[in-house]
């Protein structure tokens, strides 16, 4: 009998759950968050205020929430998945009426002590709802047209509400994570081929609608696409963000200019340096090696989630764990592609690094669910 097995048999059940936590995953998440604290300290000019200290408090709250969620049995989270989805949907509707406006969009609900972004909460609630749905659905029915239509509706309703805010980036992420959840559940590949063909047609229609009375995207969203194709067309306007971002990325070289020595970030040439474009600050100051190291931490987090999913015997737990991993991957993949000019600027934060409360808390909630599945899996 190992020391761990002996200890687990002779301690209260609550403490035994703590011993079964995936501590490697917890350390990786904490390490990434610490990178965020350092970069927020740097972009503030060597002070904890106003961003780093607030981010630390949010992480402490989120970390405690993650542990509490992890200690609650996974079957409970399965039972409340539908309720979590409906509550998140109700909050998205509430944004239409009582939402706070910021940067030209109405996406937040002001709670006094923080601004809650319901679309961030929906990213996890959607994963929970789809995992519970495919756990309930017999495997022989997963590709039947009727049973495929239901999850599509579950995905598209919040996507429609998010597009009205408007928040194209989050809407794209919701569609992508929802589609990947269906793929992981085993829905036939022909449905996805049809969606890809339809998506190509939709893109064509979107571009054809430009300048017409039935224009499907806002003017600023079309400008983002133009800027993505050729930032030099408006270097001091719509192309300013990505132009400065590329300058910062290129000037970092292999080892960077040094901590707090970046010219683009420290001299305020780089807009949104503490939120969406914080990766460019990191790459400028710590270079390619710093950026690659952060990417390696992200990859390890994904790896540990996938390994945990492979150990699951319950379908809900496995799908939930993979869904959280997919959601996390999309965060940093889209953000890094965006700041490097490989994708249009859509306002997706760098997970656990960018300044922001809703994204931080929701990500830690997601990792709490992963831990719950890991702790309570049959042994």
ABEGO torsion letter per residue (X at the ends): XBAAAAAAAABBAAAAAAAABBAAAAAAAAAAAAAAAAAAAAAAGGBAOAAAAAAAAAAAAAAAAAAAAAABBAAAAAAAAAAAAAAAAAAAAAAAAABBBBGGBBABBBAGABBBBAAAAAAAAAAAAAAAAAAABBAAAAABAAAAAAAAAAAAAAAAAAAAOBBAAAAAAAAAAAAAAAAAAGBBAAAAAAAAAAAAAAAAAAAAABGBAABABBAAAAAAAAAAABAAABAABAAAAAAAAAAAAAAAEAAEAEBGABAAAAAGABBGAABAAAAAAAAAAAEAAAAAAAAAAAAAAAAAAAAAAAABABAAAAAAAAAAAAAAAAAAAAAAAAAAGABBBAGBBBBGABBEAAAAAAAAAAAAAAAAAAAABBX
